[in-house]
Amino acid sequence: MDYKADFIRCEDGAEDTEQYELAKVLLAYITSDVTGVNDGIHYTDEFLDEQMYRDTFEMIFRCMGQG
């Protein structure tokens, strides 16, 4: 299933994809293998809002039916 729309908010008629991008970063980090090569494409340090990390992580679990 595709839950992309669940992570994208609309504010003032414009799409806010920040939470979607953060979900991609979290999932890439979680699924990275210690024996694999990290190319750094999906990792970023631009997100500094701790609560947004928590909310996004919780949302990932809800989308997986593990709320």
DSSP file (Angstrom, degrees, kcal/mol; ACC not computed):
  #  RESIDUE AA STRUCTURE BP1 BP2  ACC     N-H-->O    O-->H-N    N-H-->O    O-->H-N    TCO  KAPPA ALPHA  PHI   PSI    X-CA   Y-CA   Z-CA
    1    1 A M              0   0    0      0, 0.0     2,-0.6     0, 0.0     0, 0.0   0.000 360.0 360.0 360.0 151.4    0.0    0.0    0.0
    2    2 A D        +     0   0    0      1,-0.1     3,-0.2     2,-0.0     4,-0.1  -0.913 360.0 171.2-107.5 116.6    1.1    3.6   -0.6
    3    3 A Y    >>  +     0   0    0     -2,-0.6     3,-1.2     1,-0.2     4,-0.8   0.169  42.3 116.4-107.0  15.3    0.7    5.9    2.3
    4    4 A K  H >> S+     0   0    0      1,-0.3     3,-1.5     2,-0.2     4,-0.5   0.891  73.2  55.7 -52.8 -44.8    2.5    8.8    0.8
    5    5 A A  H >4 S+     0   0    0      1,-0.3     3,-0.7    -3,-0.2    -1,-0.3   0.795  98.9  62.4 -61.3 -28.5   -0.6   11.0    0.9
    6    6 A D  H <4 S+     0   0    0     -3,-1.2    -1,-0.3     1,-0.2    -2,-0.2   0.765 106.0  45.8 -67.1 -24.5   -0.9   10.4    4.7
    7    7 A F  H << S+     0   0    0     -3,-1.5    13,-0.6    -4,-0.8     2,-0.5   0.474  97.5  83.8 -98.6  -3.9    2.5   12.1    5.2
    8    8 A I    <<  -     0   0    0     -3,-0.7     2,-0.3    -4,-0.5     9,-0.2  -0.891  60.5-165.2-106.6 126.0    1.8   15.1    3.0
    9    9 A R  E     -A   16   0A   0      7,-2.0     7,-4.0    -2,-0.5     2,-0.5  -0.762  13.5-136.9-106.0 153.2    0.0   18.1    4.4
   10   10 A C  E     +A   15   0A   0     -2,-0.3     2,-0.4     5,-0.2     5,-0.2  -0.952  24.1 176.1-110.6 124.1   -1.6   21.0    2.4
   11   11 A E  E >  S-A   14   0A   0      3,-2.8     3,-1.9    -2,-0.5    -2,-0.0  -0.989  71.2 -13.6-129.7 123.2   -1.0   24.5    3.9
   12   12 A D  T 3  S-     0   0    0     -2,-0.4    -1,-0.1     1,-0.3     3,-0.1   0.830 127.7 -56.0  56.8  35.3   -2.3   27.6    2.1
   13   13 A G  T 3  S+     0   0    0      1,-0.2     2,-0.4     0, 0.0    -1,-0.3   0.442 118.1 107.1  80.3  -0.3   -2.8   25.5   -1.1
   14   14 A A  E <  S-A   11   0A   0     -3,-1.9    -3,-2.8     2,-0.0     2,-0.3  -0.877  73.3-114.5-112.4 144.4    0.8   24.3   -1.2
   15   15 A E  E     -A   10   0A   0     -2,-0.4     2,-0.7    -5,-0.2    -5,-0.2  -0.580  19.1-154.2 -76.6 134.9    1.9   20.8   -0.4
   16   16 A D  E     +A    9   0A   0     -7,-4.0    -7,-2.0    -2,-0.3     3,-0.3  -0.930  18.3 172.9-108.1 106.6    4.2   20.4    2.6
   17   17 A T     >  +     0   0    0     -2,-0.7     4,-2.7    -9,-0.2     5,-0.2   0.257  45.7 107.5 -98.7  11.2    6.3   17.3    2.1
   18   18 A E  H  > S+     0   0    0      1,-0.2     4,-2.3     2,-0.2    -1,-0.2   0.907  81.7  45.5 -58.6 -44.7    8.5   17.7    5.1
   19   19 A Q  H  > S+     0   0    0     -3,-0.3     4,-2.3   -12,-0.3    -1,-0.2   0.876 112.3  52.1 -69.0 -35.4    7.0   14.9    7.1
   20   20 A Y  H  > S+     0   0    0    -13,-0.6     4,-2.0    -4,-0.2    -2,-0.2   0.928 110.9  47.3 -63.0 -45.1    7.1   12.6    4.0
   21   21 A E  H  X S+     0   0    0     -4,-2.7     4,-2.0     1,-0.2    -2,-0.2   0.893 111.4  51.4 -63.9 -39.4   10.8   13.4    3.5
   22   22 A L  H  X S+     0   0    0     -4,-2.3     4,-2.8    -5,-0.2    -1,-0.2   0.897 107.1  53.1 -64.5 -40.4   11.4   12.7    7.2
   23   23 A A  H  X S+     0   0    0     -4,-2.3     4,-2.7     1,-0.2     5,-0.2   0.907 108.3  50.9 -61.0 -41.3    9.6    9.4    7.0
   24   24 A K  H  X S+     0   0    0     -4,-2.0     4,-2.3     2,-0.2    -1,-0.2   0.906 111.0  48.8 -61.4 -41.4   11.9    8.4    4.0
   25   25 A V  H  X S+     0   0    0     -4,-2.0     4,-2.3     2,-0.2    -2,-0.2   0.941 112.6  47.0 -64.2 -47.5   14.9    9.3    6.1
   26   26 A L  H  X S+     0   0    0     -4,-2.8     4,-2.6     1,-0.2    -2,-0.2   0.919 114.1  47.1 -61.5 -44.7   13.7    7.3    9.1
   27   27 A L  H  X S+     0   0    0     -4,-2.7     4,-2.3     1,-0.2    -1,-0.2   0.883 111.5  51.0 -66.5 -38.1   12.9    4.3    7.1
   28   28 A A  H  X S+     0   0    0     -4,-2.3     4,-0.6    -5,-0.2    -1,-0.2   0.902 112.3  47.4 -64.1 -40.2   16.2    4.4    5.2
   29   29 A Y  H >< S+     0   0    0     -4,-2.3     3,-0.7     1,-0.2    -2,-0.2   0.921 112.8  48.4 -66.1 -44.1   18.0    4.6    8.5
   30   30 A I  H 3< S+     0   0    0     -4,-2.6    -2,-0.2     1,-0.2    -1,-0.2   0.885 115.6  43.5 -63.9 -39.9   16.1    1.8   10.0
   31   31 A T  H 3< S+     0   0    0     -4,-2.3    -1,-0.2    -5,-0.2    -2,-0.2   0.438  84.6 118.1 -90.6   1.5   16.6   -0.5    7.0
   32   32 A S    <<  -     0   0    0     -3,-0.7     2,-0.4    -4,-0.6     6,-0.1  -0.450  60.4-135.4 -69.0 142.3   20.3    0.3    6.5
   33   33 A D    >   -     0   0    0     -2,-0.1     3,-1.4     1,-0.1    -2,-0.1  -0.817   6.9-136.2-101.8 135.1   22.5   -2.8    6.9
   34   34 A V  T 3  S+     0   0    0     -2,-0.4    -1,-0.1     1,-0.3     4,-0.1   0.747 109.5  47.7 -63.3 -21.7   25.7   -2.5    8.9
   35   35 A T  T 3  S+     0   0    0      2,-0.1    -1,-0.3    -3,-0.0     2,-0.1   0.540 101.3  86.2 -93.8  -7.4   27.4   -4.5    6.2
   36   36 A G  S <  S-     0   0    0     -3,-1.4     2,-0.5     1,-0.1    -4,-0.0  -0.247  84.6-102.1 -86.5 177.1   26.0   -2.4    3.4
   37   37 A V        -     0   0    0     -2,-0.1     2,-0.7     2,-0.0    -4,-0.1  -0.876  24.0-145.2-103.2 129.0   27.3    0.8    1.9
   38   38 A N        -     0   0    0     -2,-0.5    -6,-0.0     1,-0.1    -4,-0.0  -0.838  14.9-177.1 -94.1 112.9   25.6    4.1    2.9
   39   39 A D        -     0   0    0     -2,-0.7    -1,-0.1     1,-0.0    -2,-0.0   0.552  37.0-128.5 -87.7  -7.0   25.6    6.5    0.0
   40   40 A G  S >  S+     0   0    0      1,-0.1     3,-0.6     4,-0.0    -2,-0.1   0.492  71.2 124.5  78.8   3.2   24.0    9.3    2.0
   41   41 A I  T 3  S+     0   0    0      1,-0.2    -1,-0.1     3,-0.0    -3,-0.0   0.903  78.9  35.0 -64.0 -42.4   21.3    9.9   -0.4
   42   42 A H  T 3  S+     0   0    0    -17,-0.1     2,-0.4   -18,-0.1    -1,-0.2   0.343 100.9  92.2 -97.7   6.9   18.4    9.5    2.0
   43   43 A Y    <   +     0   0    0     -3,-0.6     2,-0.3   -15,-0.1   -17,-0.0  -0.834  46.4 162.6-106.3 139.4   20.1   10.9    5.1
   44   44 A T        -     0   0    0     -2,-0.4     3,-0.2   -22,-0.1    -3,-0.0  -0.994  35.0-156.5-149.9 152.6   19.8   14.5    6.1
   45   45 A D  S    S+     0   0    0     -2,-0.3    -1,-0.0     1,-0.1    -2,-0.0   0.135  71.8 100.9-112.9  17.7   20.4   16.6    9.2
   46   46 A E        +     0   0    0      2,-0.0     2,-0.7     1,-0.0    -1,-0.1   0.733  62.2  83.2 -74.0 -22.4   18.0   19.4    8.1
   47   47 A F        +     0   0    0     -3,-0.2    -3,-0.1     1,-0.1    -1,-0.0  -0.740  45.2 159.3 -88.6 116.2   15.2   18.2   10.4
   48   48 A L        +     0   0    0     -2,-0.7     2,-1.0     1,-0.0    -1,-0.1   0.400  37.1 107.6-116.6   0.8   15.8   19.5   13.9
   49   49 A D     >  -     0   0    0      1,-0.2     4,-1.8     2,-0.1     3,-0.3  -0.714  47.9-167.9 -88.6 103.0   12.2   19.3   15.3
   50   50 A E  H  > S+     0   0    0     -2,-1.0     4,-2.1     1,-0.2    -1,-0.2   0.875  86.4  54.0 -58.7 -40.3   12.3   16.4   17.8
   51   51 A Q  H  > S+     0   0    0      1,-0.2     4,-2.9     2,-0.2    -1,-0.2   0.869 105.4  53.8 -64.6 -35.8    8.6   16.3   18.1
   52   52 A M  H  > S+     0   0    0     -3,-0.3     4,-2.5     2,-0.2    -1,-0.2   0.892 106.7  52.2 -66.1 -38.1    8.2   16.0   14.4
   53   53 A Y  H  X S+     0   0    0     -4,-1.8     4,-2.6     2,-0.2    -2,-0.2   0.945 112.5  45.7 -58.1 -48.4   10.6   13.0   14.5
   54   54 A R  H  X S+     0   0    0     -4,-2.1     4,-2.4     1,-0.2    -2,-0.2   0.924 113.7  47.9 -62.7 -46.1    8.4   11.3   17.1
   55   55 A D  H  X S+     0   0    0     -4,-2.9     4,-2.2     1,-0.2    -1,-0.2   0.900 113.8  47.3 -62.9 -41.4    5.1   12.1   15.4
   56   56 A T  H  X S+     0   0    0     -4,-2.5     4,-2.2     2,-0.2    -2,-0.2   0.911 111.3  50.2 -67.4 -42.9    6.5   10.8   12.0
   57   57 A F  H  X S+     0   0    0     -4,-2.6     4,-1.7    -5,-0.2    -2,-0.2   0.913 112.1  48.3 -61.5 -42.8    7.8    7.6   13.7
   58   58 A E  H  X S+     0   0    0     -4,-2.4     4,-2.3     1,-0.2    -1,-0.2   0.895 109.4  53.2 -63.2 -40.2    4.5    7.0   15.3
   59   59 A M  H  X S+     0   0    0     -4,-2.2     4,-2.6     1,-0.2    -2,-0.2   0.877 104.4  55.5 -64.7 -37.8    2.7    7.6   12.0
   60   60 A I  H  X S+     0   0    0     -4,-2.2     4,-1.4     1,-0.2    -1,-0.2   0.931 109.0  47.5 -59.1 -45.2    4.9    5.0   10.3
   61   61 A F  H  <>S+     0   0    0     -4,-1.7     5,-3.1     1,-0.2     6,-0.3   0.898 110.7  51.4 -63.7 -40.6    3.8    2.5   12.9
   62   62 A R  H ><5S+     0   0    0     -4,-2.3     3,-1.7     4,-0.2     5,-0.3   0.916 108.1  51.7 -62.8 -42.3    0.1    3.4   12.5
   63   63 A C  H 3<5S+     0   0    0     -4,-2.6    -1,-0.2     1,-0.3    -2,-0.2   0.804 108.1  52.6 -64.0 -28.2    0.4    3.0    8.7
   64   64 A M  T 3<5S-     0   0    0     -4,-1.4    -1,-0.3    -5,-0.2    -2,-0.2   0.419 120.0-112.1 -85.2   1.6    1.8   -0.5    9.3
   65   65 A G  T < 5S+     0   0    0     -3,-1.7    -3,-0.2    -4,-0.2    -2,-0.1   0.740  91.8 109.7  74.5  23.0   -1.1   -1.4   11.6
   66   66 A Q      <       0   0    0     -5,-3.1    -4,-0.2    -6,-0.2    -3,-0.1  -0.136 360.0 360.0-121.9  35.9    1.1   -1.4   14.6
   67   67 A G              0   0    0     -5,-0.3    -5,-0.2    -6,-0.3    -1,-0.1   0.488 360.0 360.0 -62.7 360.0   -0.1    1.7   16.4
